[in-house]
Amino acid sequence: MSRTLLADALIWAGAAVAVLTALRLPFTRGAAARLHVVAPVTVLAAPLLLAGLALRSWSSWHDVAKLAVIAALLAATGPATVVTAGQAVGRSSRE
């Protein structure tokens, strides 16, 4: 499999996950359920898209470095953001 074909497959897979999540979101009721619906975007769609973009033939080393920084920031802050939002939802449902 060529690098371009692999990059395209990763980009399309990430885009498909994001689109399917966006289509499902309006039909989800409740804040906690919405958090569960959007979790695949942070966990699966973003890494697939970033990996695919890094493998594209037009990518230079500084493009890949920027994408790596974005991926690291997303990996570091994504779970903490979801946990904090979940705690806020839990607190508001108890009140």
N, C-alpha and C positions, 0 to 999 in steps of 0.2 A: 504494500500500500504506500503510495507516495505521500510525502509530507503535506502537500496541498490538499489531497483528498482527505487525509486524516483531519486537517485543520477545518475543512468544510464540514465534515461529519460532526466534529465537536461543536462548532458554531451553531449548526442547525439543531443539534440535540439540545443545547442550552436554550436556544430561542424557543424550541417546542415546549420545553418545561415551563418557561416564563409565560408563554401564551396560554398554555393549558391552565396554569395557576390563575392568570388574569381572567380567564373565562369562568372559572369556578368561583372566584371571590364574590361576585355580586349575589350569588345564591346561597352564601354561607351566613348564617345568623349567629350572633354572639361574638363578643370580642375574643374570647378564648379559642373558639373554633376558627376565627379568621387568622389568629396567630399560627395555628397548625396548618392552615391552607397556604400561607405565604412562606412557611419554612423551607420548602423545596427550592425557592428562588435563591435564598442565601446559601443553602447547603449544596445544591446541585447545579442550578442554572448558571450562576455567576462563575463558579470554577470552570465549568465546561466552556463558557464563552471566553473567559480569560485565557485558558489553555489553547483554544482554537485560534484566537487572535495572535497569541505569541508564536504560534507555528506558521502563520501566514508567510508567504514568500516575501512580501513587502516589508516585513518586520526587520528593523535594525536592532542592534544591541541595546540602544537607549529606549526604543519602543518596548522591548521585552523587559527592560529594567523597570520602566514605569508600570507595566502590567503586573510585574512581580510585587511592586510596592502596593498597588491597589489590592492584589490578592491577599497579601499579608495583613493589610489593614482590615479588610473584610473578614478574614479568618479570626483576627484578634477581637474585633468589635461586634461582629454579627451575633454570636451566641450571647454575649453579655447584654446586647440590646433586646434580644428576644426574652431573656430571663427577666430583665427589668420590666419590660412591658407585661409579661405574664404575672409578675408580682403585683403590678399596679391593677391589673384586671382582677386578681384575686382579692386585693384589698377593697376594691370598689364593689365587688359582689357580696362581701361580708357586711358592708355598711348598710 
